């Protein structure tokens, strides 16, 4: 459990009178927006706006104060790289930011690493780890271009949820990997910030009589495997984790999201939110998602995945019909013999 508490006094808010009848949309209600993938590709996010947001965040004097989520996820990804007992010759950190993965990768695991990001100011902060041969390169993640079969590792941490055409990005990564190369990544899942999304939607429904997309749509876990398969990856491993973080109020959460450069970058984002709507949303947030200790909680769902580029030497599934045990006899096979116990 993380706790991002600042020295701010939580403002006293009066609860709205009409929001109680709309509570049913909290996590899985009809108001929650999901991201869908279809052809042709529709650009949802303004990449230029996202670049400017990252530039502004990187130039803040206290930029490291807002790295607590990305540093934690980057460390976990670097640990997963270490778990693969192989030395990678040429690797790329896709959407490196301030080096959330690069700063934790060991030189004994990766010989050479290239960190790419759309923001040059973010790249300027990367320090790397002792013994790691790394370089930086400004590149839009949507235009991932490396020589075919030139990389044996691509890693990406909390950057791909801003890419418009994820299938094309996955295909480009697969094309750049050598056979038996590995793609390891983490991205925000669909339940991320469901508390903030619900509070803002309920407040606008009550105050304005309609809804606006204040929180960008996220990829669902069920879609990640499909996208990786479409991108040409095999032997997939996908799992999720949740980081629940405490804040004094909704306003500190929104302030921190801006410091992370994770504020909304959708083309249809509203440019202004009324004070009365924000006050109502903060009151709803506090009433529905208050922590036992103090303040409110915010959920960040992290989807971790591993995909491999196909290779002839990889393990292959057995041929259909080659099984020697019937499923109806599975219980007998798994039951230990009486008196003998399970052998190790």
C-alpha positions in Angstrom: 0.0 0.0 0.0 1.4 3.4 -1.0 0.4 6.6 0.6 1.1 9.9 -1.3 0.2 12.4 1.4 1.0 16.1 1.1 0.8 18.8 3.7 -2.5 20.2 2.4 -5.6 20.7 4.5 -8.5 18.8 3.1 -11.2 21.4 2.3 -14.6 21.0 3.8 -17.2 20.1 1.1 -20.9 19.9 1.2 -22.3 16.6 -0.2 -24.5 16.8 -3.3 -28.2 15.9 -2.8 -28.7 13.9 -6.0 -25.6 11.8 -6.5 -26.8 8.9 -4.3 -29.1 7.6 -7.0 -26.2 7.3 -9.5 -23.8 5.3 -7.3 -24.4 2.1 -9.2 -21.9 3.1 -11.9 -18.9 3.0 -9.6 -16.6 0.3 -11.0 -18.6 -1.6 -13.6 -21.5 0.7 -14.3 -22.7 1.8 -17.7 -20.9 5.1 -17.5 -17.5 3.6 -17.6 -15.8 4.0 -21.0 -13.6 1.3 -22.5 -11.2 1.4 -25.4 -12.1 -0.7 -28.5 -9.9 -1.6 -31.5 -11.3 -1.7 -35.0 -10.4 -0.9 -38.6 -9.8 1.8 -39.7 -7.9 3.3 -36.8 -9.4 6.3 -35.1 -7.0 8.7 -33.5 -8.1 9.1 -29.9 -5.1 10.9 -28.4 -3.4 14.1 -29.3 0.3 13.1 -29.4 1.5 16.7 -29.7 -0.5 17.5 -26.5 1.1 14.5 -24.8 4.6 15.6 -25.8 4.0 19.1 -24.4 2.6 17.6 -21.2 5.7 15.5 -20.7 8.0 18.4 -21.5 6.3 20.6 -18.9 6.5 17.8 -16.3 10.1 17.1 -17.0 11.0 20.8 -16.5 9.5 21.0 -13.1 11.9 21.5 -10.2 10.2 18.8 -8.2 9.6 16.3 -11.0 11.1 13.4 -9.1 8.3 13.9 -6.5 5.8 12.4 -8.9 7.7 9.3 -10.0 6.5 7.0 -7.2 4.2 4.9 -9.5 6.3 4.8 -12.6 9.5 4.0 -10.6 7.8 1.1 -8.8 6.4 -0.4 -12.0 9.8 0.2 -13.8 11.6 -1.6 -11.0 9.2 -4.6 -11.3 9.7 -4.8 -15.0 13.5 -4.7 -14.6 13.2 -7.5 -12.2 11.2 -9.5 -14.7 14.0 -9.0 -17.2 16.5 -10.3 -14.7 14.3 -13.4 -14.2 15.0 -14.4 -17.9 18.3 -16.2 -17.6 19.8 -14.7 -20.8 22.1 -11.9 -21.6 20.5 -9.5 -24.1 22.8 -7.9 -26.6 20.6 -5.1 -28.0 17.5 -3.8 -26.2 15.1 -0.8 -26.4 13.2 0.9 -23.7 10.0 2.0 -25.5 8.6 5.2 -23.9 11.4 5.4 -21.4 10.3 8.7 -19.8 12.9 9.6 -17.1 14.4 6.1 -17.2 12.0 4.2 -15.0 13.2 0.9 -16.4 16.6 2.0 -17.8 17.8 3.2 -14.4 17.1 -0.3 -12.9 18.4 -2.6 -15.7 21.7 -4.3 -14.9 24.7 -4.2 -17.2 25.2 -7.9 -16.7 21.8 -8.6 -18.1 21.7 -6.1 -21.0 24.8 -5.2 -23.0 23.4 -2.2 -24.9 20.1 -0.3 -24.4 18.5 2.5 -26.3 16.0 4.6 -24.5 13.4 6.3 -26.7 10.7 8.8 -25.9 8.7 11.6 -27.5 10.0 14.1 -25.0 13.7 15.1 -25.2 13.5 16.8 -21.7 12.4 13.5 -20.2 15.3 11.6 -21.9 17.8 14.2 -20.5 17.0 13.0 -17.0 18.0 9.3 -17.6 21.1 8.3 -15.6 21.2 4.6 -16.2 22.6 2.0 -13.9 26.3 1.2 -13.2 27.9 -0.9 -16.0 25.0 -0.3 -18.5 25.9 0.9 -22.0 22.8 3.0 -22.8 22.0 5.8 -25.2 18.9 8.0 -25.7 17.0 8.7 -28.9 14.0 11.0 -29.5 11.3 9.0 -31.2 7.5 8.9 -31.2 6.4 5.6 -29.8 3.7 5.5 -32.5 6.5 5.5 -35.1 8.7 2.8 -33.7 11.3 2.1 -36.4 14.4 -0.1 -36.0 16.0 -2.5 -38.4 14.3 -5.8 -38.8 15.7 -8.6 -36.7 18.0 -6.2 -34.9 16.8 -6.4 -31.2 16.5 -9.2 -28.8 14.6 -7.3 -26.1 12.0 -4.5 -26.1 10.6 -3.3 -22.8 7.9 -0.6 -22.3 6.6 0.7 -19.0 3.4 2.8 -18.6 3.6 4.5 -22.0 1.6 2.5 -24.5 -1.8 3.5 -23.2 -1.3 6.8 -25.1 -0.6 5.1 -28.4 -3.5 5.4 -30.9 -2.7 2.4 -33.1 -1.6 -0.3 -30.7 -1.8 -3.2 -33.2 0.6 -1.4 -35.6 3.0 -0.7 -32.7 3.0 -4.3 -31.7 3.7 -5.4 -35.2 6.6 -2.9 -35.5 8.1 -4.3 -32.3 7.7 -7.8 -33.5 9.4 -6.9 -36.8 12.3 -5.3 -35.1 12.9 -8.3 -32.7 15.1 -11.2 -33.6 13.6 -14.7 -33.7 13.1 -15.8 -30.0 13.2 -12.1 -29.0 11.1 -11.0 -26.1 8.7 -8.1 -25.6 8.1 -7.2 -21.9 5.7 -4.4 -21.0 3.3 -2.8 -18.5 0.4 -0.6 -19.2 -2.5 0.9 -17.3 -5.6 -1.3 -17.3 -9.3 -0.5 -17.6 -9.9 -0.2 -13.9 -7.3 2.5 -13.5 -8.8 5.6 -11.7 -12.3 4.2 -11.8 -12.9 6.2 -8.6 -12.0 9.6 -10.2 -13.9 8.7 -13.4 -17.0 7.8 -11.4 -16.9 10.9 -9.2 -16.5 13.3 -12.2 -19.3 11.5 -14.1 -21.7 11.6 -11.2 -21.0 15.2 -10.5 -21.5 16.3 -14.1 -24.7 14.3 -14.4 -26.0 16.1 -11.4 -24.7 19.6 -12.2 -24.8 19.6 -16.0 -27.2 16.9 -16.9 -24.6 15.2 -19.2 -21.2 13.6 -19.3 -17.7 14.6 -20.6 -14.6 12.3 -21.0 -12.3 13.6 -18.3 -10.4 10.4 -17.9 -8.9 8.7 -21.0 -10.0 5.2 -21.9 -7.7 2.4 -21.0 -7.1 -1.0 -22.6 -8.9 -4.0 -21.1 -6.8 -7.1 -20.0 -8.9 -9.3 -22.4 -7.7 -7.2 -25.3 -4.0 -7.3 -24.6 -3.6 -11.0 -25.4 -5.6 -10.6 -28.6 -3.4 -7.6 -29.7 -0.2 -9.5 -29.0 -1.4 -12.4 -31.0 -2.4 -10.1 -33.9 1.1 -8.6 -33.6 2.7 -12.0 -34.2 3.8 -12.9 -30.6 3.5 -16.3 -29.0 4.0 -17.9 -25.6 2.1 -15.1 -23.9 2.1 -14.4 -20.2 -0.3 -11.8 -18.9 -1.1 -10.8 -15.3 -2.4 -7.8 -13.4 -1.6 -6.0 -10.3 -3.2 -3.1 -8.5 -1.6 -0.2 -6.7 -4.0 1.5 -4.3 -2.7 4.9 -3.2 -4.0 7.3 -0.6 -4.4 11.0 -1.2 -5.8 13.8 1.1 -8.5 14.5 -1.5 -9.3 14.3 -5.2 -7.5 17.6 -5.9 -4.1 16.2 -4.8 -4.7 13.2 -7.0 -5.4 15.4 -10.0 -2.3 17.6 -9.2 -0.1 14.5 -9.1 -1.5 13.2 -12.4 -0.4 16.4 -14.0 3.0 16.1 -12.4 3.3 12.6 -13.9 2.3 13.9 -17.3 -0.7 11.6 -17.1 -3.4 14.2 -17.5 -5.9 13.7 -20.2 -4.7 14.0 -23.8 -7.7 12.9 -25.8 -8.9 15.0 -28.7 -12.4 15.3 -27.2 -11.2 16.3 -23.7 -13.1 19.2 -22.2 -10.9 22.3 -21.8 -12.7 23.6 -18.8 -14.5 22.1 -15.8 -16.7 24.3 -13.6 -15.8 24.9 -10.0 -19.1 23.7 -8.9 -18.6 20.4 -10.7 -15.2 20.0 -9.2 -16.5 20.7 -5.7 -19.3 18.2 -6.2 -16.9 15.6 -7.6 -14.6 16.0 -4.6 -17.5 15.6 -2.2 -18.7 12.5 -4.0 -15.2 11.0 -4.2 -14.7 11.5 -0.4 -18.1 10.0 0.4 -17.7 6.9 -1.9 -14.0 6.1 -1.7 -12.8 7.3 1.7 -10.0 5.5 3.3 -10.3 4.0 6.8 -7.4 6.2 8.1 -7.9 9.5 6.3 -8.2 10.9 2.8 -9.3 9.0 -0.3 -8.0 6.1 -2.3 -7.1 5.8 -6.0 -6.6 2.6 -7.9 -4.0 2.0 -10.6 -4.5 -1.3 -12.4 -1.2 -2.5 -14.0 -1.3 -5.1 -16.8 2.1 -6.9 -17.2 2.7 -9.0 -20.3 5.5 -11.0 -21.9 5.4 -12.1 -25.5 8.0 -13.9 -27.6 8.7 -13.7 -31.3 8.2 -17.1 -32.9 11.3 -19.3 -33.4 11.8 -22.9 -34.5 13.6 -23.8 -31.3 10.7 -22.7 -29.0 8.6 -25.3 -27.3 5.7 -26.4 -29.5 2.3 -27.7 -28.4 1.7 -31.4 -28.9 -0.3 -32.6 -31.8 -4.1 -32.8 -31.5 -5.1 -36.3 -30.3 -1.7 -37.2 -28.9 -2.8 -37.3 -25.3 -2.6 -40.6 -23.4 -4.9 -39.7 -20.4 -8.6 -39.0 -20.7 -9.9 -36.0 -18.9 -12.5 -38.1 -17.1 -9.6 -40.1 -15.5 -7.7 -36.9 -14.4 -8.9 -37.2 -10.8 -7.5 -40.7 -10.5 -4.2 -39.7 -11.9 -3.9 -36.7 -9.5 -5.0 -38.7 -6.4 -2.0 -40.0 -4.4 -1.8 -43.7 -3.5 -3.2 -44.6 -0.1 -0.6 -44.6 2.6 2.2 -43.5 0.4 1.6 -39.8 0.2 3.0 -37.6 -2.6 6.5 -38.2 -3.7 8.9 -35.3 -4.3 
